Amino acid sequence: MPEFLTAAFYKFVALPDCAELQAPLLACCVENAVRGTILLAPEGINSTVAGPEQGVRAVLAWLRSDPRLNDLQHKEAWSATPPFNRMKVRVKPEIVTLRVPGLDPTKTVGTYVKPADWNRLIQDPEVVLVDTRNEYEVAIGSFAGAINPHIKTFCELPQWAASAPALHPVTGKKPKVAMFCTGGIRCEKSTALLRSRGFDEVYHLEGGILKYLETVAPQDSLWQGECFVFDERVSVDHGLKPGQHALCRACRQPLPEGDLASPLHELGVSCSRCHATTNAAQKDGARERQRQWELAKARRPADGGAKPKRGASS
């Protein structure tokens, strides 16, 4: 039976004192056996954490005790094993990096569309549907008919949007655009970007793909494939059930189909996608980390062994 609660949440809100929140928030998470990553920035908070239900709810209560975060919304999922290895609270310039100065999703953003209404919107032939996620995420699943910008990182999206033929005006009018991402946070900024560039009709999926998969029945769904998530589940399907994809722990991306049979795949060291991006010394270091993790696992049979760190593998 699932024992670990995962909570994903974000909020764009002015947090000029974000650096002062870092230490007490980390202490609260550690005290409650909660692990994962929380990003703090002057523009808000972004996080996915997991742990015992009581611990996760205690952390959420601590956050909501701040009047600026008292309406913080979160999404839940359950798992039988811990999704994260450690707890990190980091202070960043942005909670989601786009590198476009002046964008403020609290002031200008696209129109939210609930999952129940999403199908009707994206089946409109006048709507341009854009997947704002990275190439490796799109590769394992997306909405039928969505445009893939073929970006490696989110901060490449502004340049793509500036030149994408699908976003060019038709008879002098910019098209209607619907955008989506994993949990909704990237679309807060991507729709704000288009609004700042003169697009009047811009929509995005409220709660992201995860809320859609959680609430829309498979027989009614326009989603194809699985959705990549940034934790040990790797991917999820309808109902947020764990998917079938495995993770390359060297590049932290889902293994390409058939990769286990590739001569470039080495457990904990490389996959066919990232093999050429590391040198011999880096691969040797990854092999040693994998060896150490396997030794640690063998020494801890009672609790199933420690979870692998970055660069190791299960």
TADAVEN-V729500 format. One record per helix or strand of 3 or more residues. SS is the DSSP state (H for helix, E for strand). FROM is the first residue (numbers start at 1). TO is the last residue. Records with the same first field share a line. If there is no record, write none. Layout:
SS->FROM-TO, FROM-TO
This chain:
E->4-12, 35-41, 44-52, 74-79, 87-91, 111-113, 127-131, 141-143, 176-180, 202-205, 223-225
H->18-31, 53-64, 67-69, 115-122, 135-138, 154-163, 165-167, 185-196, 208-215, 218-220, 238-240, 259-261, 275-277, 280-299
